[in-house]
Amino acid sequence: MTYLTKEDWETLFVQKLCDDKSFSEYIQEKNKIQSDFIFLLQKILKTKNNYPKKIFRRILFSSLIIFHKFILANNITFFNLSFTEKLTIYLACIFLSFKIINKLIPVQKLSSEFQYLFNDKNKMKYKIEDINKLITNKEFEILFSIQFQINLDWPYDYLNLIENYLGQIGIGKEIIKAIINFVIIKINEIILFPLYLYYTPFELIISSLTIIKEEFKLNYIDINEFIKINKLEIVKENISKCSFLINKIIKFKKKFHENEVNENEIANKNKEKEKIDFNTLSSIQTNN
């Protein structure tokens, strides 16, 4: 079941992804949101490096899905909200995500961990009990908004379908492992974009596999046969469109990153130039 109608999906997301200027603004917004979630999760789990990557990824992925569903359901312009409201939404999404993967976390742990953030941006001082109430109230608001639809499907859970298919057609273990890793990379690349609000986990996986097949000219992979063997109900039009969007997102992200690097290099050179000019000016003044 998709969360968006085709018309809403095209209007709210596809048009943004296909326009250079809109995409540039969009990716900055999504990067900021994902960075915020990662920062909060690292604080809660102390560090993602000392915590199983699989668990960290599931909590992050779940939090982003819940977040996007809530924002979409309420037509919220997130960046217009107050700092306290944003932080409360983030923590409520994370609180729910722990429940989804059956790794419960006391709301008091979240409140005590981030009390300093709540109080740092406010004149009033929040007690732990106040923050507990903010988070649990927001949790209920989110659940009500998304109609309690929190049975989430992760694309990662279906990677074994690819592994089994490749094994059946006689592909070696090392190559299978490499292909699976490439699929995971593709999925990770698009995790901060809400493609999961429209496409099913199967469609995301098959689209990623389709891209890899074309990139590396893996003619032995038959996408139609893969779908048939696993008895998947797939809309072929969705696969071609989803593959196109994933490719576009990855290329835009790469281009955006390269532009950022270039801009930083130019900024650093300008700073160095200003520094040299300033030193020269100081020297002249001293000599006079």
C-alpha positions as CSV (number, residue, x, y, z in Angstrom):
1,M,0.0,0.0,0.0
2,T,1.4,3.4,-1.0
3,Y,1.0,6.4,1.3
4,L,0.6,8.9,-1.5
5,T,-1.6,9.1,-4.6
6,K,0.2,9.3,-7.9
7,E,-0.9,12.9,-8.4
8,D,0.4,14.0,-4.9
9,W,3.6,12.1,-5.4
10,E,4.3,13.8,-8.7
11,T,3.4,17.3,-7.4
12,L,5.1,17.1,-4.0
13,F,8.3,15.2,-4.8
14,V,9.0,14.2,-8.4
15,Q,8.8,17.7,-9.7
16,K,11.3,18.8,-7.0
17,L,13.7,16.0,-7.9
18,C,13.6,16.8,-11.6
19,D,14.3,20.5,-11.3
20,D,17.9,21.5,-10.6
21,K,17.2,24.6,-8.4
22,S,14.4,22.9,-6.4
23,F,16.6,19.8,-5.9
24,S,19.5,21.9,-4.6
25,E,17.3,23.5,-2.0
26,Y,15.5,20.1,-1.3
27,I,18.7,18.2,-0.7
28,Q,20.0,20.8,1.7
29,E,16.8,20.5,3.7
30,K,16.9,16.7,3.7
31,N,20.6,16.6,4.6
32,K,19.9,18.8,7.6
33,I,17.1,16.6,8.8
34,Q,19.1,13.4,8.5
35,S,22.1,15.1,10.2
36,D,19.8,16.1,13.1
37,F,18.5,12.5,13.5
38,I,22.0,11.1,13.3
39,F,23.3,13.5,15.9
40,L,20.4,12.7,18.3
41,L,20.8,8.9,17.8
42,Q,24.6,9.1,18.3
43,K,23.9,10.9,21.6
44,I,21.3,8.3,22.7
45,L,23.4,5.3,21.6
46,K,26.6,7.1,22.5
47,T,28.2,6.3,19.1
48,K,27.0,4.6,16.0
49,N,30.5,2.9,15.7
50,N,30.0,1.0,19.0
51,Y,26.4,0.0,18.1
52,P,25.4,-2.6,15.5
53,K,25.1,-0.8,12.2
54,K,22.0,-2.8,11.4
55,I,20.2,-1.5,14.5
56,F,21.4,2.0,14.0
57,R,20.3,2.0,10.3
58,R,16.8,0.6,11.2
59,I,16.2,3.2,13.9
60,L,17.3,6.0,11.5
61,F,15.3,4.6,8.6
62,S,12.2,4.2,10.8
63,S,12.5,7.7,12.3
64,L,12.8,9.2,8.8
65,I,9.7,7.3,7.6
66,I,7.6,8.3,10.6
67,F,8.9,11.9,10.3
68,H,8.0,12.2,6.6
69,K,4.6,10.6,7.1
70,F,3.7,13.0,10.0
71,I,4.9,16.1,8.2
72,L,3.1,15.1,5.0
73,A,-0.2,14.2,6.8
74,N,-0.3,17.6,8.5
75,N,1.1,19.6,5.6
76,I,3.7,21.1,8.0
77,T,6.5,23.4,6.8
78,F,9.0,22.0,9.2
79,F,11.6,24.7,9.1
80,N,9.1,27.3,10.2
81,L,8.6,25.6,13.5
82,S,10.2,26.6,16.7
83,F,13.4,24.8,17.9
84,T,11.4,23.2,20.8
85,E,8.7,21.9,18.4
86,K,11.3,20.5,16.0
87,L,13.3,18.8,18.7
88,T,10.1,17.3,20.2
89,I,9.1,15.9,16.8
90,Y,12.5,14.4,16.3
91,L,12.6,12.7,19.7
92,A,9.0,11.4,19.4
93,C,9.9,9.8,16.0
94,I,13.0,8.2,17.6
95,F,10.9,7.1,20.6
96,L,8.5,5.4,18.3
97,S,11.3,3.9,16.2
98,F,12.7,2.1,19.2
99,K,9.3,0.5,19.8
100,I,9.0,-0.5,16.2
101,I,12.1,-2.6,16.3
102,N,11.3,-4.0,19.8
103,K,14.1,-2.2,21.5
104,L,12.3,-0.1,24.1
105,I,13.9,3.0,25.5
106,P,12.5,4.9,28.5
107,V,11.2,8.3,27.6
108,Q,13.0,9.7,30.7
109,K,16.3,8.7,29.1
110,L,15.5,10.9,26.1
111,S,14.3,13.7,28.3
112,S,17.4,13.7,30.6
113,E,19.8,13.3,27.7
114,F,18.4,16.4,25.9
115,Q,17.2,18.5,28.7
116,Y,20.1,20.9,28.0
117,L,19.0,21.4,24.4
118,F,15.4,22.2,25.5
119,N,16.6,24.7,28.1
120,D,19.5,26.2,26.0
121,K,17.0,27.6,23.5
122,N,14.3,28.7,25.9
123,K,14.0,31.4,28.6
124,M,11.9,29.0,30.6
125,K,13.5,25.9,32.2
126,Y,12.0,22.5,31.4
127,K,11.9,19.9,34.0
128,I,12.4,16.2,33.0
129,E,8.6,15.7,33.7
130,D,7.8,18.6,31.3
131,I,9.9,17.1,28.5
132,N,8.4,13.6,29.1
133,K,5.0,15.1,28.6
134,L,6.0,16.9,25.4
135,I,7.4,13.8,23.8
136,T,4.6,11.4,24.8
137,N,1.9,14.0,23.7
138,K,3.7,14.4,20.4
139,E,4.0,10.6,20.0
140,F,0.2,10.3,20.3
141,E,-0.3,13.2,17.8
142,I,2.0,11.5,15.3
143,L,0.3,8.1,15.7
144,F,-3.1,9.7,15.3
145,S,-2.0,11.7,12.2
146,I,-0.6,8.6,10.4
147,Q,-3.6,6.5,11.5
148,F,-1.4,4.2,13.6
149,Q,0.3,2.8,10.5
150,I,3.7,1.9,12.0
151,N,4.1,-1.6,10.6
152,L,7.1,-0.6,8.5
153,D,8.8,-2.6,5.7
154,W,12.5,-2.2,5.3
155,P,14.0,-2.9,1.9
156,Y,17.0,-4.4,3.7
157,D,14.7,-7.3,4.9
158,Y,14.3,-8.5,1.3
159,L,17.9,-8.6,0.2
160,N,17.8,-12.4,0.6
161,L,15.5,-12.6,-2.4
162,I,18.4,-11.3,-4.6
163,E,20.9,-13.5,-2.9
164,N,18.7,-16.6,-3.4
165,Y,18.0,-15.7,-7.1
166,L,21.7,-15.2,-7.9
167,G,22.5,-18.4,-6.2
168,Q,19.9,-20.3,-8.3
169,I,21.4,-19.0,-11.5
170,G,24.9,-20.1,-10.5
171,I,26.6,-16.9,-9.5
172,G,29.6,-17.2,-7.1
173,K,29.4,-16.1,-3.5
174,E,31.9,-13.2,-3.8
175,I,30.0,-11.7,-6.8
176,I,26.7,-12.1,-4.9
177,K,28.1,-10.4,-1.9
178,A,29.4,-7.5,-4.1
179,I,26.0,-7.1,-5.8
180,I,24.2,-7.1,-2.5
181,N,26.6,-4.4,-1.2
182,F,25.9,-2.3,-4.2
183,V,22.1,-2.6,-3.7
184,I,22.6,-1.5,0.0
185,I,24.7,1.5,-1.1
186,K,21.9,2.5,-3.5
187,I,19.2,2.2,-0.8
188,N,21.4,4.1,1.7
189,E,21.9,6.9,-0.9
190,I,18.1,7.5,-1.1
191,I,17.2,7.0,2.5
192,L,16.7,10.7,3.3
193,F,14.4,11.1,0.3
194,P,10.8,9.8,1.0
195,L,10.6,7.4,-2.0
196,Y,9.3,4.9,0.5
197,L,6.1,6.9,0.8
198,Y,5.2,5.9,-2.7
199,Y,7.2,2.9,-3.7
200,T,7.1,-0.5,-2.0
201,P,10.3,-2.1,-0.5
202,F,10.3,-4.6,-3.4
203,E,10.1,-1.8,-6.0
204,L,13.0,0.0,-4.3
205,I,15.1,-3.1,-4.3
206,I,14.3,-4.2,-7.9
207,S,14.9,-0.6,-9.1
208,S,18.3,-0.6,-7.4
209,L,19.1,-4.0,-8.9
210,T,18.0,-2.7,-12.3
211,I,20.4,0.2,-12.0
212,I,23.3,-2.1,-11.0
213,K,22.5,-4.5,-13.9
214,E,22.8,-1.6,-16.3
215,E,25.8,0.1,-14.8
216,F,27.9,-3.1,-14.7
217,K,26.3,-4.7,-17.8
218,L,25.3,-7.8,-15.8
219,N,23.4,-9.5,-18.6
220,Y,22.9,-12.7,-16.6
221,I,20.4,-10.9,-14.3
222,D,16.9,-11.1,-15.7
223,I,14.7,-8.7,-13.7
224,N,11.4,-10.2,-15.1
225,E,12.6,-13.7,-14.1
226,F,13.5,-12.4,-10.6
227,I,10.0,-10.9,-10.2
228,K,8.4,-14.1,-11.5
229,I,10.4,-16.5,-9.3
230,N,9.5,-14.5,-6.2
231,K,5.9,-14.0,-7.2
232,L,6.0,-10.3,-6.7
233,E,3.2,-8.0,-7.7
234,I,5.0,-5.2,-9.3
235,V,3.9,-2.3,-11.5
236,K,6.6,-2.3,-14.3
237,E,6.0,1.4,-14.9
238,N,6.9,2.0,-11.2
239,I,10.3,0.2,-11.7
240,S,11.3,2.3,-14.6
241,K,10.2,5.6,-12.9
242,C,11.8,4.6,-9.6
243,S,15.0,3.6,-11.2
244,F,15.1,7.0,-13.0
245,L,14.6,8.9,-9.8
246,I,17.2,6.9,-7.8
247,N,19.7,7.5,-10.6
248,K,18.8,11.2,-10.6
249,I,19.1,11.5,-6.9
250,I,22.5,9.9,-6.8
251,K,23.8,12.0,-9.7
252,F,22.5,15.2,-8.2
253,K,23.9,14.3,-4.8
254,K,27.3,13.7,-6.4
255,K,27.1,17.0,-8.3
256,F,25.9,18.9,-5.3
257,H,28.8,17.4,-3.2
258,E,31.3,18.3,-5.8
259,N,29.9,21.9,-6.0
260,E,30.1,22.1,-2.2
261,V,33.8,21.0,-2.3
262,N,34.6,23.5,-5.0
263,E,32.8,26.3,-3.1
264,N,34.7,25.5,0.1
265,E,38.0,25.5,-1.8
266,I,37.2,28.9,-3.3
267,A,36.2,30.2,0.1
268,N,39.4,29.0,1.7
269,K,41.5,30.5,-1.1
270,N,39.6,33.8,-0.7
271,K,40.3,33.7,3.0
272,E,43.9,33.1,2.4
273,K,44.0,35.9,-0.1
274,E,42.3,38.3,2.4
275,K,44.9,37.2,5.0
276,I,47.8,37.9,2.6
277,D,46.3,41.3,1.6
278,F,45.8,42.2,5.2
279,N,49.3,41.3,6.1
280,T,50.6,43.3,3.2
281,L,48.5,46.3,4.2
282,S,49.8,46.0,7.8
283,S,53.4,45.8,6.5
284,I,52.9,49.0,4.4
285,Q,51.4,50.8,7.4
286,T,54.3,49.8,9.6
287,N,56.9,50.9,7.1
288,N,55.3,54.3,6.8
